[in-house]
Amino acid sequence: MEMVQAKVIALAALVLLASSCEYQYSWEKYRMDGHRTGVTVPGAENPAAALGTVDGDTYTAPNGTAWQKGSATYGVAADLIAVQPRMKEIKQVVGYATRDMEAAAPESELSNWWVDRTMEDVARLAKRKVDVGILNFGGIRTSIPQGEVWLDDFVSMFPFKNDLCYVALKGSDLQALFESIAASRPFVIGGAKMVVKQHRIDTLLVCGKPIDPKKTYGVATVDFLLDGGDGLSVAKNAKELVNTGTRVIDAVLPYVYSLQAAGKPIEYFTDGRLVFDEWEEE
C-alpha cells in the first residue's frame, strides 16, 4: 500500500512539474538571400535555381545539400516547388521601391502610405469629403522590399477581404474614438496629429485644428473596424455609413500600376502624426 501511495505521489509530482513548465519560443527574421542553403526568393523564370530541385526521393538545395523523402525539409521544399507554376502570374514586377518599407507602430512610411492612399480612394469611391483615415496595423501582413516589387508582395501584404468604407461621425464621437485608441494601442491614422501621454490624449488635431464636437467629419476605414474589429468600433453612432464594395487590394493595385506607368518609385514618409510616449512594439 505504501509503495502504491508513493507511486501515486511521484506521478502527481511529475504532472504538477510538467503543467508548471512554460515553453518559451523565439525566432529571428532572415532574408532569403541564400546564406543558409542557397535558397533565394524565386522569380517567374528561375524557380529551380532559387529553390533547388526534387528528383524522386531526394530534394537538393541550390548549394548542393540534399534531404531525403520523409524529412520535414523535403516535404516543405516539395510542396513549395510544386506550386511555382501557379505562382508565376503574381511574380510579375509592378514597381520599384527606393528602400525597404515596413509597417511599424506608432507610424511608419508604409502605414502612412496606405492610410493616405485609402483616404483618397474612399473620397473618390463614396463621393464624400474625407477628413480622417483610421486603419489597423494588422491589416498589413508584410513589407515592401527595396528594389523590384512584385504583385506577390502586394497580394501577400493585403490578403484580407476587407472593403473600404466611409463613416460620417459627429465631432464628439470622433473624439471618443481617438480616446479609445489612446487608451489601447496605436492604429494607422491619417488627416490627424495625435500625441498620447500615459494613454491619454495630450494633443489632437484634425485637419490642423482641434475637433469641433458639433461638426460632422468624414472617416475612411475598412469594414473590419466598423464594429469591434481589433477592439475598435469606428461606426458607433455613425450619421452615415457607405460601404464602397471595393476591397483593399483592388484599390491599392491601380495606384501601384499608375506609379509604374509614370516611372515613379514606391516611397513615402513619416511626419510625426502619431506619438505614443509609452508604446513598445510587442
Buried (B, 14 or more C-beta within 10 A) or exposed (E): EEEEEEEEEEEEEEEEEEEEEEEEEEEEEEEEEBEEBBBBBBBBEEBEEBBBBBEEEEBBBBEEBEBEEEEEBBEEBEEBBEEBEEBEEBBEBBBBBEEEBEBBBBBBBBBBBBBBBBBBBBBBBBEBEBBBBBBBBEBBEBBBBEEEBBBBBBBEBBEBEBBBBBBBBBBBBBBBBBBBBBEEBBBBBBBBBBBBEEBEBEEBBBEEEEBBEEBBBBBBBBBBBBEEBBEBBBBBEBEEBBBBEBBBBBBBBEBBEEBBEEEEEBBBEBEEBBBBEEBEEE
